[in-house]
Amino acid sequence: MVAEKSPLDAAKLIFALALVAAGVVGFYYYEDQSQLYRVLGLLVVVAMAAAVAMTTWLGRNVWASGKASYNEVRRVIWPTRQETLQTTLVVMVVVLIVAIFLWLVDSLSLWVVRWLTGLGG
């Protein structure tokens, strides 16, 4: 854990949620204004709410977790283009084989059901 909890953390999170709610209400209240301005206003309000939320214990822990995840993604050894294409080709061939197999099973099942019920022509 990154930091100590503060008694004001709950109040800050409630304030951040209230900011987002006010932004959404404002977005619909000013419906006669340009949508561009309403979206920009909503984005500003959400950014302000995020800034307030990031000053809390929870916000700092989420930020630290995001940084750790980013560092893990940087360490991943990604497949080469050739490996990706070969794997995709194998998956496509297997899907085609399974599709043909399921079509055959379905056709056989239909034939058996028609034969058993006497509905076949």
Phi and psi restraints in degrees (range 20) as a CNS / XPLOR table:
assign (resid 1 and name C) (resid 2 and name N)
       (resid 2 and name CA) (resid 2 and name C) 1.0 -82.2 20.0 2
assign (resid 2 and name N) (resid 2 and name CA)
       (resid 2 and name C) (resid 3 and name N) 1.0 -47.8 20.0 2
assign (resid 2 and name C) (resid 3 and name N)
       (resid 3 and name CA) (resid 3 and name C) 1.0 -141.7 20.0 2
assign (resid 3 and name N) (resid 3 and name CA)
       (resid 3 and name C) (resid 4 and name N) 1.0 172.4 20.0 2
assign (resid 3 and name C) (resid 4 and name N)
       (resid 4 and name CA) (resid 4 and name C) 1.0 -78.5 20.0 2
assign (resid 4 and name N) (resid 4 and name CA)
       (resid 4 and name C) (resid 5 and name N) 1.0 150.8 20.0 2
assign (resid 4 and name C) (resid 5 and name N)
       (resid 5 and name CA) (resid 5 and name C) 1.0 -75.4 20.0 2
assign (resid 5 and name N) (resid 5 and name CA)
       (resid 5 and name C) (resid 6 and name N) 1.0 145.1 20.0 2
assign (resid 5 and name C) (resid 6 and name N)
       (resid 6 and name CA) (resid 6 and name C) 1.0 -113.2 20.0 2
assign (resid 6 and name N) (resid 6 and name CA)
       (resid 6 and name C) (resid 7 and name N) 1.0 149.0 20.0 2
assign (resid 6 and name C) (resid 7 and name N)
       (resid 7 and name CA) (resid 7 and name C) 1.0 -64.6 20.0 2
assign (resid 7 and name N) (resid 7 and name CA)
       (resid 7 and name C) (resid 8 and name N) 1.0 -20.5 20.0 2
assign (resid 7 and name C) (resid 8 and name N)
       (resid 8 and name CA) (resid 8 and name C) 1.0 -87.2 20.0 2
assign (resid 8 and name N) (resid 8 and name CA)
       (resid 8 and name C) (resid 9 and name N) 1.0 -4.6 20.0 2
assign (resid 8 and name C) (resid 9 and name N)
       (resid 9 and name CA) (resid 9 and name C) 1.0 -59.0 20.0 2
assign (resid 9 and name N) (resid 9 and name CA)
       (resid 9 and name C) (resid 10 and name N) 1.0 -44.3 20.0 2
assign (resid 9 and name C) (resid 10 and name N)
       (resid 10 and name CA) (resid 10 and name C) 1.0 -62.8 20.0 2
assign (resid 10 and name N) (resid 10 and name CA)
       (resid 10 and name C) (resid 11 and name N) 1.0 -41.7 20.0 2
assign (resid 10 and name C) (resid 11 and name N)
       (resid 11 and name CA) (resid 11 and name C) 1.0 -65.4 20.0 2
assign (resid 11 and name N) (resid 11 and name CA)
       (resid 11 and name C) (resid 12 and name N) 1.0 -38.6 20.0 2
assign (resid 11 and name C) (resid 12 and name N)
       (resid 12 and name CA) (resid 12 and name C) 1.0 -65.3 20.0 2
assign (resid 12 and name N) (resid 12 and name CA)
       (resid 12 and name C) (resid 13 and name N) 1.0 -42.2 20.0 2
assign (resid 12 and name C) (resid 13 and name N)
       (resid 13 and name CA) (resid 13 and name C) 1.0 -65.8 20.0 2
assign (resid 13 and name N) (resid 13 and name CA)
       (resid 13 and name C) (resid 14 and name N) 1.0 -40.0 20.0 2
assign (resid 13 and name C) (resid 14 and name N)
       (resid 14 and name CA) (resid 14 and name C) 1.0 -64.0 20.0 2
assign (resid 14 and name N) (resid 14 and name CA)
       (resid 14 and name C) (resid 15 and name N) 1.0 -40.2 20.0 2
assign (resid 14 and name C) (resid 15 and name N)
       (resid 15 and name CA) (resid 15 and name C) 1.0 -63.9 20.0 2
assign (resid 15 and name N) (resid 15 and name CA)
       (resid 15 and name C) (resid 16 and name N) 1.0 -40.3 20.0 2
assign (resid 15 and name C) (resid 16 and name N)
       (resid 16 and name CA) (resid 16 and name C) 1.0 -63.8 20.0 2
assign (resid 16 and name N) (resid 16 and name CA)
       (resid 16 and name C) (resid 17 and name N) 1.0 -42.5 20.0 2
assign (resid 16 and name C) (resid 17 and name N)
       (resid 17 and name CA) (resid 17 and name C) 1.0 -64.2 20.0 2
assign (resid 17 and name N) (resid 17 and name CA)
       (resid 17 and name C) (resid 18 and name N) 1.0 -38.5 20.0 2
assign (resid 17 and name C) (resid 18 and name N)
       (resid 18 and name CA) (resid 18 and name C) 1.0 -64.9 20.0 2
assign (resid 18 and name N) (resid 18 and name CA)
       (resid 18 and name C) (resid 19 and name N) 1.0 -37.8 20.0 2
assign (resid 18 and name C) (resid 19 and name N)
       (resid 19 and name CA) (resid 19 and name C) 1.0 -61.9 20.0 2
assign (resid 19 and name N) (resid 19 and name CA)
       (resid 19 and name C) (resid 20 and name N) 1.0 -45.7 20.0 2
assign (resid 19 and name C) (resid 20 and name N)
       (resid 20 and name CA) (resid 20 and name C) 1.0 -62.9 20.0 2
assign (resid 20 and name N) (resid 20 and name CA)
       (resid 20 and name C) (resid 21 and name N) 1.0 -44.0 20.0 2
assign (resid 20 and name C) (resid 21 and name N)
       (resid 21 and name CA) (resid 21 and name C) 1.0 -61.3 20.0 2
assign (resid 21 and name N) (resid 21 and name CA)
       (resid 21 and name C) (resid 22 and name N) 1.0 -42.7 20.0 2
assign (resid 21 and name C) (resid 22 and name N)
       (resid 22 and name CA) (resid 22 and name C) 1.0 -64.1 20.0 2
assign (resid 22 and name N) (resid 22 and name CA)
       (resid 22 and name C) (resid 23 and name N) 1.0 -37.3 20.0 2
assign (resid 22 and name C) (resid 23 and name N)
       (resid 23 and name CA) (resid 23 and name C) 1.0 -64.0 20.0 2
assign (resid 23 and name N) (resid 23 and name CA)
       (resid 23 and name C) (resid 24 and name N) 1.0 -41.7 20.0 2
assign (resid 23 and name C) (resid 24 and name N)
       (resid 24 and name CA) (resid 24 and name C) 1.0 -66.9 20.0 2
assign (resid 24 and name N) (resid 24 and name CA)
       (resid 24 and name C) (resid 25 and name N) 1.0 -43.3 20.0 2
assign (resid 24 and name C) (resid 25 and name N)
       (resid 25 and name CA) (resid 25 and name C) 1.0 -61.3 20.0 2
assign (resid 25 and name N) (resid 25 and name CA)
       (resid 25 and name C) (resid 26 and name N) 1.0 -44.1 20.0 2
assign (resid 25 and name C) (resid 26 and name N)
       (resid 26 and name CA) (resid 26 and name C) 1.0 -62.8 20.0 2
assign (resid 26 and name N) (resid 26 and name CA)
       (resid 26 and name C) (resid 27 and name N) 1.0 -36.4 20.0 2
assign (resid 26 and name C) (resid 27 and name N)
       (resid 27 and name CA) (resid 27 and name C) 1.0 -58.6 20.0 2
assign (resid 27 and name N) (resid 27 and name CA)
       (resid 27 and name C) (resid 28 and name N) 1.0 -43.5 20.0 2
assign (resid 27 and name C) (resid 28 and name N)
       (resid 28 and name CA) (resid 28 and name C) 1.0 -84.6 20.0 2
assign (resid 28 and name N) (resid 28 and name CA)
       (resid 28 and name C) (resid 29 and name N) 1.0 -27.1 20.0 2
assign (resid 28 and name C) (resid 29 and name N)
       (resid 29 and name CA) (resid 29 and name C) 1.0 -66.7 20.0 2
assign (resid 29 and name N) (resid 29 and name CA)
       (resid 29 and name C) (resid 30 and name N) 1.0 -40.4 20.0 2
assign (resid 29 and name C) (resid 30 and name N)
       (resid 30 and name CA) (resid 30 and name C) 1.0 -93.4 20.0 2
assign (resid 30 and name N) (resid 30 and name CA)
       (resid 30 and name C) (resid 31 and name N) 1.0 46.6 20.0 2
assign (resid 30 and name C) (resid 31 and name N)
       (resid 31 and name CA) (resid 31 and name C) 1.0 -62.8 20.0 2
assign (resid 31 and name N) (resid 31 and name CA)
       (resid 31 and name C) (resid 32 and name N) 1.0 -26.6 20.0 2
assign (resid 31 and name C) (resid 32 and name N)
       (resid 32 and name CA) (resid 32 and name C) 1.0 -78.7 20.0 2
assign (resid 32 and name N) (resid 32 and name CA)
       (resid 32 and name C) (resid 33 and name N) 1.0 -10.1 20.0 2
assign (resid 32 and name C) (resid 33 and name N)
       (resid 33 and name CA) (resid 33 and name C) 1.0 -83.7 20.0 2
assign (resid 33 and name N) (resid 33 and name CA)
       (resid 33 and name C) (resid 34 and name N) 1.0 167.6 20.0 2
assign (resid 33 and name C) (resid 34 and name N)
       (resid 34 and name CA) (resid 34 and name C) 1.0 -60.2 20.0 2
assign (resid 34 and name N) (resid 34 and name CA)
       (resid 34 and name C) (resid 35 and name N) 1.0 138.8 20.0 2
assign (resid 34 and name C) (resid 35 and name N)
       (resid 35 and name CA) (resid 35 and name C) 1.0 -63.4 20.0 2
assign (resid 35 and name N) (resid 35 and name CA)
       (resid 35 and name C) (resid 36 and name N) 1.0 -33.8 20.0 2
assign (resid 35 and name C) (resid 36 and name N)
       (resid 36 and name CA) (resid 36 and name C) 1.0 -58.3 20.0 2
assign (resid 36 and name N) (resid 36 and name CA)
       (resid 36 and name C) (resid 37 and name N) 1.0 -47.4 20.0 2
assign (resid 36 and name C) (resid 37 and name N)
       (resid 37 and name CA) (resid 37 and name C) 1.0 -66.2 20.0 2
assign (resid 37 and name N) (resid 37 and name CA)
       (resid 37 and name C) (resid 38 and name N) 1.0 -37.8 20.0 2
assign (resid 37 and name C) (resid 38 and name N)
       (resid 38 and name CA) (resid 38 and name C) 1.0 -66.5 20.0 2
assign (resid 38 and name N) (resid 38 and name CA)
       (resid 38 and name C) (resid 39 and name N) 1.0 -42.0 20.0 2
assign (resid 38 and name C) (resid 39 and name N)
       (resid 39 and name CA) (resid 39 and name C) 1.0 -66.4 20.0 2
assign (resid 39 and name N) (resid 39 and name CA)
       (resid 39 and name C) (resid 40 and name N) 1.0 -43.9 20.0 2
assign (resid 39 and name C) (resid 40 and name N)
       (resid 40 and name CA) (resid 40 and name C) 1.0 -61.4 20.0 2
assign (resid 40 and name N) (resid 40 and name CA)
       (resid 40 and name C) (resid 41 and name N) 1.0 -41.8 20.0 2
assign (resid 40 and name C) (resid 41 and name N)
       (resid 41 and name CA) (resid 41 and name C) 1.0 -61.9 20.0 2
assign (resid 41 and name N) (resid 41 and name CA)
       (resid 41 and name C) (resid 42 and name N) 1.0 -43.1 20.0 2
assign (resid 41 and name C) (resid 42 and name N)
       (resid 42 and name CA) (resid 42 and name C) 1.0 -64.0 20.0 2
assign (resid 42 and name N) (resid 42 and name CA)
       (resid 42 and name C) (resid 43 and name N) 1.0 -40.8 20.0 2
assign (resid 42 and name C) (resid 43 and name N)
       (resid 43 and name CA) (resid 43 and name C) 1.0 -63.5 20.0 2
assign (resid 43 and name N) (resid 43 and name CA)
       (resid 43 and name C) (resid 44 and name N) 1.0 -39.3 20.0 2
assign (resid 43 and name C) (resid 44 and name N)
       (resid 44 and name CA) (resid 44 and name C) 1.0 -63.8 20.0 2
assign (resid 44 and name N) (resid 44 and name CA)
       (resid 44 and name C) (resid 45 and name N) 1.0 -44.1 20.0 2
assign (resid 44 and name C) (resid 45 and name N)
       (resid 45 and name CA) (resid 45 and name C) 1.0 -64.8 20.0 2
assign (resid 45 and name N) (resid 45 and name CA)
       (resid 45 and name C) (resid 46 and name N) 1.0 -41.5 20.0 2
assign (resid 45 and name C) (resid 46 and name N)
       (resid 46 and name CA) (resid 46 and name C) 1.0 -65.1 20.0 2
assign (resid 46 and name N) (resid 46 and name CA)
       (resid 46 and name C) (resid 47 and name N) 1.0 -38.0 20.0 2
assign (resid 46 and name C) (resid 47 and name N)
       (resid 47 and name CA) (resid 47 and name C) 1.0 -64.9 20.0 2
assign (resid 47 and name N) (resid 47 and name CA)
       (resid 47 and name C) (resid 48 and name N) 1.0 -40.4 20.0 2
assign (resid 47 and name C) (resid 48 and name N)
       (resid 48 and name CA) (resid 48 and name C) 1.0 -63.6 20.0 2
assign (resid 48 and name N) (resid 48 and name CA)
       (resid 48 and name C) (resid 49 and name N) 1.0 -42.3 20.0 2
assign (resid 48 and name C) (resid 49 and name N)
       (resid 49 and name CA) (resid 49 and name C) 1.0 -63.9 20.0 2
assign (resid 49 and name N) (resid 49 and name CA)
       (resid 49 and name C) (resid 50 and name N) 1.0 -40.5 20.0 2
assign (resid 49 and name C) (resid 50 and name N)
       (resid 50 and name CA) (resid 50 and name C) 1.0 -64.1 20.0 2
assign (resid 50 and name N) (resid 50 and name CA)
       (resid 50 and name C) (resid 51 and name N) 1.0 -39.6 20.0 2
assign (resid 50 and name C) (resid 51 and name N)
       (resid 51 and name CA) (resid 51 and name C) 1.0 -63.5 20.0 2
assign (resid 51 and name N) (resid 51 and name CA)
       (resid 51 and name C) (resid 52 and name N) 1.0 -40.7 20.0 2
assign (resid 51 and name C) (resid 52 and name N)
       (resid 52 and name CA) (resid 52 and name C) 1.0 -66.3 20.0 2
assign (resid 52 and name N) (resid 52 and name CA)
       (resid 52 and name C) (resid 53 and name N) 1.0 -44.2 20.0 2
assign (resid 52 and name C) (resid 53 and name N)
       (resid 53 and name CA) (resid 53 and name C) 1.0 -64.4 20.0 2
assign (resid 53 and name N) (resid 53 and name CA)
       (resid 53 and name C) (resid 54 and name N) 1.0 -32.6 20.0 2
assign (resid 53 and name C) (resid 54 and name N)
       (resid 54 and name CA) (resid 54 and name C) 1.0 -71.4 20.0 2
assign (resid 54 and name N) (resid 54 and name CA)
       (resid 54 and name C) (resid 55 and name N) 1.0 -12.8 20.0 2
assign (resid 54 and name C) (resid 55 and name N)
       (resid 55 and name CA) (resid 55 and name C) 1.0 -84.4 20.0 2
assign (resid 55 and name N) (resid 55 and name CA)
       (resid 55 and name C) (resid 56 and name N) 1.0 -3.0 20.0 2
assign (resid 55 and name C) (resid 56 and name N)
       (resid 56 and name CA) (resid 56 and name C) 1.0 -91.6 20.0 2
assign (resid 56 and name N) (resid 56 and name CA)
       (resid 56 and name C) (resid 57 and name N) 1.0 168.3 20.0 2
assign (resid 56 and name C) (resid 57 and name N)
       (resid 57 and name CA) (resid 57 and name C) 1.0 -60.6 20.0 2
assign (resid 57 and name N) (resid 57 and name CA)
       (resid 57 and name C) (resid 58 and name N) 1.0 -43.8 20.0 2
assign (resid 57 and name C) (resid 58 and name N)
       (resid 58 and name CA) (resid 58 and name C) 1.0 -63.5 20.0 2
assign (resid 58 and name N) (resid 58 and name CA)
       (resid 58 and name C) (resid 59 and name N) 1.0 -43.8 20.0 2
assign (resid 58 and name C) (resid 59 and name N)
       (resid 59 and name CA) (resid 59 and name C) 1.0 -62.1 20.0 2
assign (resid 59 and name N) (resid 59 and name CA)
       (resid 59 and name C) (resid 60 and name N) 1.0 -42.4 20.0 2
assign (resid 59 and name C) (resid 60 and name N)
       (resid 60 and name CA) (resid 60 and name C) 1.0 -66.0 20.0 2
assign (resid 60 and name N) (resid 60 and name CA)
       (resid 60 and name C) (resid 61 and name N) 1.0 -36.7 20.0 2
assign (resid 60 and name C) (resid 61 and name N)
       (resid 61 and name CA) (resid 61 and name C) 1.0 -69.4 20.0 2
assign (resid 61 and name N) (resid 61 and name CA)
       (resid 61 and name C) (resid 62 and name N) 1.0 -38.4 20.0 2
assign (resid 61 and name C) (resid 62 and name N)
       (resid 62 and name CA) (resid 62 and name C) 1.0 -63.8 20.0 2
assign (resid 62 and name N) (resid 62 and name CA)
       (resid 62 and name C) (resid 63 and name N) 1.0 -42.2 20.0 2
assign (resid 62 and name C) (resid 63 and name N)
       (resid 63 and name CA) (resid 63 and name C) 1.0 -63.0 20.0 2
assign (resid 63 and name N) (resid 63 and name CA)
       (resid 63 and name C) (resid 64 and name N) 1.0 -43.4 20.0 2
assign (resid 63 and name C) (resid 64 and name N)
       (resid 64 and name CA) (resid 64 and name C) 1.0 -64.9 20.0 2
assign (resid 64 and name N) (resid 64 and name CA)
       (resid 64 and name C) (resid 65 and name N) 1.0 -39.0 20.0 2
assign (resid 64 and name C) (resid 65 and name N)
       (resid 65 and name CA) (resid 65 and name C) 1.0 -64.9 20.0 2
assign (resid 65 and name N) (resid 65 and name CA)
       (resid 65 and name C) (resid 66 and name N) 1.0 -40.9 20.0 2
assign (resid 65 and name C) (resid 66 and name N)
       (resid 66 and name CA) (resid 66 and name C) 1.0 -62.7 20.0 2
assign (resid 66 and name N) (resid 66 and name CA)
       (resid 66 and name C) (resid 67 and name N) 1.0 -41.3 20.0 2
assign (resid 66 and name C) (resid 67 and name N)
       (resid 67 and name CA) (resid 67 and name C) 1.0 -65.0 20.0 2
assign (resid 67 and name N) (resid 67 and name CA)
       (resid 67 and name C) (resid 68 and name N) 1.0 -40.2 20.0 2
assign (resid 67 and name C) (resid 68 and name N)
       (resid 68 and name CA) (resid 68 and name C) 1.0 -65.6 20.0 2
assign (resid 68 and name N) (resid 68 and name CA)
       (resid 68 and name C) (resid 69 and name N) 1.0 -39.9 20.0 2
assign (resid 68 and name C) (resid 69 and name N)
       (resid 69 and name CA) (resid 69 and name C) 1.0 -63.6 20.0 2
assign (resid 69 and name N) (resid 69 and name CA)
       (resid 69 and name C) (resid 70 and name N) 1.0 -41.9 20.0 2
assign (resid 69 and name C) (resid 70 and name N)
       (resid 70 and name CA) (resid 70 and name C) 1.0 -60.7 20.0 2
assign (resid 70 and name N) (resid 70 and name CA)
       (resid 70 and name C) (resid 71 and name N) 1.0 -42.0 20.0 2
assign (resid 70 and name C) (resid 71 and name N)
       (resid 71 and name CA) (resid 71 and name C) 1.0 -64.8 20.0 2
assign (resid 71 and name N) (resid 71 and name CA)
       (resid 71 and name C) (resid 72 and name N) 1.0 -36.9 20.0 2
assign (resid 71 and name C) (resid 72 and name N)
       (resid 72 and name CA) (resid 72 and name C) 1.0 -66.5 20.0 2
assign (resid 72 and name N) (resid 72 and name CA)
       (resid 72 and name C) (resid 73 and name N) 1.0 -40.5 20.0 2
assign (resid 72 and name C) (resid 73 and name N)
       (resid 73 and name CA) (resid 73 and name C) 1.0 -64.1 20.0 2
assign (resid 73 and name N) (resid 73 and name CA)
       (resid 73 and name C) (resid 74 and name N) 1.0 -35.3 20.0 2
assign (resid 73 and name C) (resid 74 and name N)
       (resid 74 and name CA) (resid 74 and name C) 1.0 -66.3 20.0 2
assign (resid 74 and name N) (resid 74 and name CA)
       (resid 74 and name C) (resid 75 and name N) 1.0 -26.1 20.0 2
assign (resid 74 and name C) (resid 75 and name N)
       (resid 75 and name CA) (resid 75 and name C) 1.0 -84.7 20.0 2
assign (resid 75 and name N) (resid 75 and name CA)
       (resid 75 and name C) (resid 76 and name N) 1.0 -10.6 20.0 2
assign (resid 75 and name C) (resid 76 and name N)
       (resid 76 and name CA) (resid 76 and name C) 1.0 -66.3 20.0 2
assign (resid 76 and name N) (resid 76 and name CA)
       (resid 76 and name C) (resid 77 and name N) 1.0 138.3 20.0 2
assign (resid 76 and name C) (resid 77 and name N)
       (resid 77 and name CA) (resid 77 and name C) 1.0 -93.2 20.0 2
assign (resid 77 and name N) (resid 77 and name CA)
       (resid 77 and name C) (resid 78 and name N) 1.0 105.5 20.0 2
assign (resid 77 and name C) (resid 78 and name N)
       (resid 78 and name CA) (resid 78 and name C) 1.0 -79.8 20.0 2
assign (resid 78 and name N) (resid 78 and name CA)
       (resid 78 and name C) (resid 79 and name N) 1.0 146.7 20.0 2
assign (resid 78 and name C) (resid 79 and name N)
       (resid 79 and name CA) (resid 79 and name C) 1.0 -68.0 20.0 2
assign (resid 79 and name N) (resid 79 and name CA)
       (resid 79 and name C) (resid 80 and name N) 1.0 155.0 20.0 2
assign (resid 79 and name C) (resid 80 and name N)
       (resid 80 and name CA) (resid 80 and name C) 1.0 -75.6 20.0 2
assign (resid 80 and name N) (resid 80 and name CA)
       (resid 80 and name C) (resid 81 and name N) 1.0 170.0 20.0 2
assign (resid 80 and name C) (resid 81 and name N)
       (resid 81 and name CA) (resid 81 and name C) 1.0 -61.3 20.0 2
assign (resid 81 and name N) (resid 81 and name CA)
       (resid 81 and name C) (resid 82 and name N) 1.0 -41.9 20.0 2
assign (resid 81 and name C) (resid 82 and name N)
       (resid 82 and name CA) (resid 82 and name C) 1.0 -63.8 20.0 2
assign (resid 82 and name N) (resid 82 and name CA)
       (resid 82 and name C) (resid 83 and name N) 1.0 -44.1 20.0 2
assign (resid 82 and name C) (resid 83 and name N)
       (resid 83 and name CA) (resid 83 and name C) 1.0 -61.6 20.0 2
assign (resid 83 and name N) (resid 83 and name CA)
       (resid 83 and name C) (resid 84 and name N) 1.0 -40.1 20.0 2
assign (resid 83 and name C) (resid 84 and name N)
       (resid 84 and name CA) (resid 84 and name C) 1.0 -65.1 20.0 2
assign (resid 84 and name N) (resid 84 and name CA)
       (resid 84 and name C) (resid 85 and name N) 1.0 -44.7 20.0 2
assign (resid 84 and name C) (resid 85 and name N)
       (resid 85 and name CA) (resid 85 and name C) 1.0 -65.3 20.0 2
assign (resid 85 and name N) (resid 85 and name CA)
       (resid 85 and name C) (resid 86 and name N) 1.0 -41.2 20.0 2
assign (resid 85 and name C) (resid 86 and name N)
       (resid 86 and name CA) (resid 86 and name C) 1.0 -64.5 20.0 2
assign (resid 86 and name N) (resid 86 and name CA)
       (resid 86 and name C) (resid 87 and name N) 1.0 -43.4 20.0 2
assign (resid 86 and name C) (resid 87 and name N)
       (resid 87 and name CA) (resid 87 and name C) 1.0 -63.6 20.0 2
assign (resid 87 and name N) (resid 87 and name CA)
       (resid 87 and name C) (resid 88 and name N) 1.0 -41.8 20.0 2
assign (resid 87 and name C) (resid 88 and name N)
       (resid 88 and name CA) (resid 88 and name C) 1.0 -62.4 20.0 2
assign (resid 88 and name N) (resid 88 and name CA)
       (resid 88 and name C) (resid 89 and name N) 1.0 -42.0 20.0 2
assign (resid 88 and name C) (resid 89 and name N)
       (resid 89 and name CA) (resid 89 and name C) 1.0 -62.4 20.0 2
assign (resid 89 and name N) (resid 89 and name CA)
       (resid 89 and name C) (resid 90 and name N) 1.0 -44.2 20.0 2
assign (resid 89 and name C) (resid 90 and name N)
       (resid 90 and name CA) (resid 90 and name C) 1.0 -61.5 20.0 2
assign (resid 90 and name N) (resid 90 and name CA)
       (resid 90 and name C) (resid 91 and name N) 1.0 -43.7 20.0 2
assign (resid 90 and name C) (resid 91 and name N)
       (resid 91 and name CA) (resid 91 and name C) 1.0 -62.1 20.0 2
assign (resid 91 and name N) (resid 91 and name CA)
       (resid 91 and name C) (resid 92 and name N) 1.0 -43.9 20.0 2
assign (resid 91 and name C) (resid 92 and name N)
       (resid 92 and name CA) (resid 92 and name C) 1.0 -63.2 20.0 2
assign (resid 92 and name N) (resid 92 and name CA)
       (resid 92 and name C) (resid 93 and name N) 1.0 -41.2 20.0 2
assign (resid 92 and name C) (resid 93 and name N)
       (resid 93 and name CA) (resid 93 and name C) 1.0 -65.6 20.0 2
assign (resid 93 and name N) (resid 93 and name CA)
       (resid 93 and name C) (resid 94 and name N) 1.0 -43.5 20.0 2
assign (resid 93 and name C) (resid 94 and name N)
       (resid 94 and name CA) (resid 94 and name C) 1.0 -64.3 20.0 2
assign (resid 94 and name N) (resid 94 and name CA)
       (resid 94 and name C) (resid 95 and name N) 1.0 -40.8 20.0 2
assign (resid 94 and name C) (resid 95 and name N)
       (resid 95 and name CA) (resid 95 and name C) 1.0 -62.2 20.0 2
assign (resid 95 and name N) (resid 95 and name CA)
       (resid 95 and name C) (resid 96 and name N) 1.0 -42.4 20.0 2
assign (resid 95 and name C) (resid 96 and name N)
       (resid 96 and name CA) (resid 96 and name C) 1.0 -62.8 20.0 2
assign (resid 96 and name N) (resid 96 and name CA)
       (resid 96 and name C) (resid 97 and name N) 1.0 -43.9 20.0 2
assign (resid 96 and name C) (resid 97 and name N)
       (resid 97 and name CA) (resid 97 and name C) 1.0 -63.3 20.0 2
assign (resid 97 and name N) (resid 97 and name CA)
       (resid 97 and name C) (resid 98 and name N) 1.0 -44.2 20.0 2
assign (resid 97 and name C) (resid 98 and name N)
       (resid 98 and name CA) (resid 98 and name C) 1.0 -65.1 20.0 2
assign (resid 98 and name N) (resid 98 and name CA)
       (resid 98 and name C) (resid 99 and name N) 1.0 -39.6 20.0 2
assign (resid 98 and name C) (resid 99 and name N)
       (resid 99 and name CA) (resid 99 and name C) 1.0 -62.0 20.0 2
assign (resid 99 and name N) (resid 99 and name CA)
       (resid 99 and name C) (resid 100 and name N) 1.0 -43.8 20.0 2
assign (resid 99 and name C) (resid 100 and name N)
       (resid 100 and name CA) (resid 100 and name C) 1.0 -64.5 20.0 2
assign (resid 100 and name N) (resid 100 and name CA)
       (resid 100 and name C) (resid 101 and name N) 1.0 -42.2 20.0 2
assign (resid 100 and name C) (resid 101 and name N)
       (resid 101 and name CA) (resid 101 and name C) 1.0 -61.1 20.0 2
assign (resid 101 and name N) (resid 101 and name CA)
       (resid 101 and name C) (resid 102 and name N) 1.0 -46.1 20.0 2
assign (resid 101 and name C) (resid 102 and name N)
       (resid 102 and name CA) (resid 102 and name C) 1.0 -65.7 20.0 2
assign (resid 102 and name N) (resid 102 and name CA)
       (resid 102 and name C) (resid 103 and name N) 1.0 -35.3 20.0 2
assign (resid 102 and name C) (resid 103 and name N)
       (resid 103 and name CA) (resid 103 and name C) 1.0 -63.9 20.0 2
assign (resid 103 and name N) (resid 103 and name CA)
       (resid 103 and name C) (resid 104 and name N) 1.0 -42.5 20.0 2
assign (resid 103 and name C) (resid 104 and name N)
       (resid 104 and name CA) (resid 104 and name C) 1.0 -64.6 20.0 2
assign (resid 104 and name N) (resid 104 and name CA)
       (resid 104 and name C) (resid 105 and name N) 1.0 -43.3 20.0 2
assign (resid 104 and name C) (resid 105 and name N)
       (resid 105 and name CA) (resid 105 and name C) 1.0 -62.5 20.0 2
assign (resid 105 and name N) (resid 105 and name CA)
       (resid 105 and name C) (resid 106 and name N) 1.0 -42.1 20.0 2
assign (resid 105 and name C) (resid 106 and name N)
       (resid 106 and name CA) (resid 106 and name C) 1.0 -63.7 20.0 2
assign (resid 106 and name N) (resid 106 and name CA)
       (resid 106 and name C) (resid 107 and name N) 1.0 -44.2 20.0 2
assign (resid 106 and name C) (resid 107 and name N)
       (resid 107 and name CA) (resid 107 and name C) 1.0 -63.5 20.0 2
assign (resid 107 and name N) (resid 107 and name CA)
       (resid 107 and name C) (resid 108 and name N) 1.0 -42.7 20.0 2
assign (resid 107 and name C) (resid 108 and name N)
       (resid 108 and name CA) (resid 108 and name C) 1.0 -64.3 20.0 2
assign (resid 108 and name N) (resid 108 and name CA)
       (resid 108 and name C) (resid 109 and name N) 1.0 -43.0 20.0 2
assign (resid 108 and name C) (resid 109 and name N)
       (resid 109 and name CA) (resid 109 and name C) 1.0 -62.0 20.0 2
assign (resid 109 and name N) (resid 109 and name CA)
       (resid 109 and name C) (resid 110 and name N) 1.0 -43.0 20.0 2
assign (resid 109 and name C) (resid 110 and name N)
       (resid 110 and name CA) (resid 110 and name C) 1.0 -61.6 20.0 2
assign (resid 110 and name N) (resid 110 and name CA)
       (resid 110 and name C) (resid 111 and name N) 1.0 -43.7 20.0 2
assign (resid 110 and name C) (resid 111 and name N)
       (resid 111 and name CA) (resid 111 and name C) 1.0 -63.3 20.0 2
assign (resid 111 and name N) (resid 111 and name CA)
       (resid 111 and name C) (resid 112 and name N) 1.0 -42.5 20.0 2
assign (resid 111 and name C) (resid 112 and name N)
       (resid 112 and name CA) (resid 112 and name C) 1.0 -65.3 20.0 2
assign (resid 112 and name N) (resid 112 and name CA)
       (resid 112 and name C) (resid 113 and name N) 1.0 -42.6 20.0 2
assign (resid 112 and name C) (resid 113 and name N)
       (resid 113 and name CA) (resid 113 and name C) 1.0 -65.8 20.0 2
assign (resid 113 and name N) (resid 113 and name CA)
       (resid 113 and name C) (resid 114 and name N) 1.0 -42.1 20.0 2
assign (resid 113 and name C) (resid 114 and name N)
       (resid 114 and name CA) (resid 114 and name C) 1.0 -63.9 20.0 2
assign (resid 114 and name N) (resid 114 and name CA)
       (resid 114 and name C) (resid 115 and name N) 1.0 -39.5 20.0 2
assign (resid 114 and name C) (resid 115 and name N)
       (resid 115 and name CA) (resid 115 and name C) 1.0 -66.5 20.0 2
assign (resid 115 and name N) (resid 115 and name CA)
       (resid 115 and name C) (resid 116 and name N) 1.0 -42.7 20.0 2
assign (resid 115 and name C) (resid 116 and name N)
       (resid 116 and name CA) (resid 116 and name C) 1.0 -68.0 20.0 2
assign (resid 116 and name N) (resid 116 and name CA)
       (resid 116 and name C) (resid 117 and name N) 1.0 -36.7 20.0 2
assign (resid 116 and name C) (resid 117 and name N)
       (resid 117 and name CA) (resid 117 and name C) 1.0 -88.9 20.0 2
assign (resid 117 and name N) (resid 117 and name CA)
       (resid 117 and name C) (resid 118 and name N) 1.0 -10.6 20.0 2
assign (resid 117 and name C) (resid 118 and name N)
       (resid 118 and name CA) (resid 118 and name C) 1.0 75.6 20.0 2
assign (resid 118 and name N) (resid 118 and name CA)
       (resid 118 and name C) (resid 119 and name N) 1.0 16.6 20.0 2
assign (resid 118 and name C) (resid 119 and name N)
       (resid 119 and name CA) (resid 119 and name C) 1.0 -90.3 20.0 2
assign (resid 119 and name N) (resid 119 and name CA)
       (resid 119 and name C) (resid 120 and name N) 1.0 -6.9 20.0 2
assign (resid 119 and name C) (resid 120 and name N)
       (resid 120 and name CA) (resid 120 and name C) 1.0 -72.0 20.0 2
assign (resid 120 and name N) (resid 120 and name CA)
       (resid 120 and name C) (resid 121 and name N) 1.0 148.8 20.0 2
